[in-house]
Each structure stands twice: as C-alpha cells, then as structure tokens.
C-alpha cells in the first residue's frame, strides 16, 4: 500500500512538471480573484480597524515576456459594515463601503517550475467611501443622537507583493499572494447631525497609512503561444 502511494505521488509530480515553462511560453494571462481578505482604511475613529473578505471582486491582465510579466489589475467591492466609533461615548455606525482600485505593475517569478514563487510591485489609484448612520448611545443604552456620516478617501497606493503560483494543467495557474499597501490619501469626513440645529461638520486632511492585506487567491488562464 505504501509503495502504491509513493508511486501515485511520483506520477503526480511528474505530470505537474510536464509544464515547467508554462508562463514563459504564453504571451498573455487573464486572472480572476476568487477570494481575498484585505484591511480596509480606518473609518472615522473606528475601533478596531476591520478586515474585509470578498468573493470574485478583482481581475487582472498580464503581458508576459521572458523575464517579467506586466500587470494591469482592478478590483471593486460594495459591502455593508457596522462598527464601534470613539467608544468612550459609544457611537455605533452602520452603512456601506464602496471600494475600487486600478493598478499597474510588474511580476517576476523566482523560477519556472510547477511551483513558482514570485515578487510583484503595483501602484495606482484607490477610492474608498463609507456612507451611513452613526448613533450615539447613552449609559442607559439609549440612542441620544443620530447622524448621517460620510468618509471618503482617494489617493495613490504603492504595493509590494509576495505570491506563489501552482500550475496543475496546461494554460491554467492557481495563485495566492499577500501584500503590504502604502496608501497616500486625501480624506474628507462629513457629519450631519439630525437634531433641531441640524449641524454639519466637515473635516478634510491628507495622510499616509499602511495596510496589511493577508491573502488573495485566484485562477489564471494563459493565452497566445510564443512557440
């Protein structure tokens, strides 16, 4: 039984190595992100800062040459969230996040075997908006104040990436990658209090923040044979 298992593993490895130059042989690749977990930029005085998970929210086109691949990618997400804000006076916020990015960059594989670790570097534009309501809660757990709020961030993101690709079949790769994102943003925060005064508070500033995006998993299909 043990011998049969070893033979099965050996044959599997041999079949996987049948495509050692997979990415080098094709001109283009199209990728879809099936699942990702990313750190959303902090909204107002959000505590703790949230990680967001999403399904089928990104795509990428790659142009491959013999040394590097050039990446053009984008993502889009709309998701309902709720969180505690400035919880000394406990404010509870709920609303919807809209987030999209457009990035361009390059990717370099460390080898061309059936398992390919790689490094990538992307940069581009990111828009992130939260819009919803914020309820101020009293010690008696009653709502004392309701506000309409909006928190909008726009700016440049710079993203080094580490990843790995598996090539289980000809023209197909499965990838998983993680990255650290430097987000240089302009932030506009608006609060409209729903009381008799109807006061409006606007805060606008620029800053940089670092975001940890643990995992992005997807599948690539390769087109255009160079041979």
TAUR-V316474 format. One line per field, one symbol per residue. ss: DSSP state (~ for helix, > for strand, _ for the rest). psi: psi as a letter, one per 20 degrees, with the letter a starting at -180 (. if undefined). A space follows every 50 residues. Layout:
ss->???
psi->???
This chain:
ss->_~~~~~~~~~~~~~~~~~~___~~~>>>>>>>>>>>>>>______>____ >>>>>>>>>>>>>>____>>>>>>>>>>>>>>>>>_____>>>>>>>>>> >>>>>>>>>_____>>>>>>>>>>>>>>>>>>>>>>>_____>>>>>>>> >>>>>>>>>>>>>>>>>>>__>>>>>>>>>>>>>>>>>>>>>>______> >>>>>>>>>>>>>>>>>>>>>>>>>__
psi->ggghgghggghghghhjilhkghiiqhqqpqpohpqpqopqpoclporpq qpqqpljqqqppopahgrppporqqppppprqrppmjhkoppqqbppppq qpqqarppqhrkahonqqqqpqqbqppppppbqpppprhjkqohppqpqp oppqapqpoqpprqqpnirpipqpqpqqrppoooqppopppopmahhlqp pppprqrqqpppogqppaqqppqnph.
